Amino acid sequence: MKIESNERIYQLLAISAGSVFSTTCVLLIGCPHLNQFEDPRWASSFVHAPSFVIVRTSHATDFTYISHGSSVINAILIDGTFQARAITRNPTSSAAQALVKRGVYVVQGDTCADFQTLLDALQGSKVVFLVTVLVAFGATVDEKTQGINVVEAAKKAGVEFLVFSSLPSVVEVSQGKYKGVVHYDHKAQVEQYLKTAGLAHASVLAGSFLENLWTFGALKKAEPCYELSVPYPPGAKEIFTWGGRDVGVVALAMAKAYASGNNSIVGKSYPIVNAWTTYTQFVKLIEQKLGVPVKFVQTPPSGVQSIDEMYAAHEEYEGLLGGTPIPNPDLVALGVQLGTLEEFLEGEVKTRFAA
């Protein structure tokens, strides 16, 4: 099967997927071709004093960066418990220096060149936040291999706790009906690997990112109204995650909980669900907030099996994380208060789209 381009797949995935990025902790967010990218936003790691490190397995995308990287960076810097460390090939670049001005400790390195480089990047860290990425986004190996490599490096480096950005196994949820959504299934396989790896861990799971409204143009002005274009029928029920606001907050809360001796979180999965609603209702809420009509547009299938099966599974199984209470009592127990859909529409959508 021929894939049009990485950018095409990236945009298709972003509409629906939330892959999506500790006290003494490391955040690993994919970083295979790190040597190709000078911007530390695509190759960052954070070490707290304890130590908070973020390492991406790919340069790849605003999708990963918005939902994980910037959210986690902001949470670390605002909280003040940890010192953030960013790893880049060029620590003197303007992008790297901008991070330094924000209080991020920037060091030179290529965390994805080999296992030893990864080990060096993790030294001195106690917690890792890991996000794997698709080969289509620049990774040189599949997500399962990425995840296992990081887990083994983390163990060898003496990391004590790992937070993994996981996703449900579509094969399992659908009981074998949908077998092509490998970018979900590989993450689920990494989560299973962690259960017997001998490393304390917990996972976060995201739904469709609310930021996709503007990041990927799902919501656009089309005189005399707006259009919301998604690959679902209007009655489809979706799980939504406010990635930029809450992924970092949750990751930080988990890391701090573990560092304080709360072992009850070990081995648990924490869905981040800000809203669970139909697109019909979502359109109505946007209309009310903007004060103008919003036309719903169902986009056609992509023709790519992994993408179309992902959409089909989201539609058939209502976002794949259905049944998660709002608010999630497990997150409430960690002191996390997620943002509401009303807050998102008022603070983000109205600000960005209101005439």
Secondary structure, DSSP 8 states (H G I E B T S, - for coil): -----HHHHHHHHHHH-------EEEEEEE-TTGGG---GGGS-----SSEEEEEEE-S--HHHIIIIIHHHHHHHHHH-SS-EEEEES-TTSHHHHHHHHTT-EEEE--TTS-HHHHHHHHTT-SEEEEE---GGGT-SS-HHHHHHHHHHHHHHHT--EEEEEE---HHHHTTTS----HHHHHHHHHHHHHHTTT-EEEEEEE-EETTHHHHS-SEEEETTEEEEEESS-TT-EEEEE-HHHHHHHHHHHHHHHHHTT-GGGTT-EEEE-SEEEEHHHHHHHHHHHHTS-EEEEE----S-HHHHHHHHHHHHTTTTTTT--SS-HHHHTTT-----HHHHIIIIIHHHH--
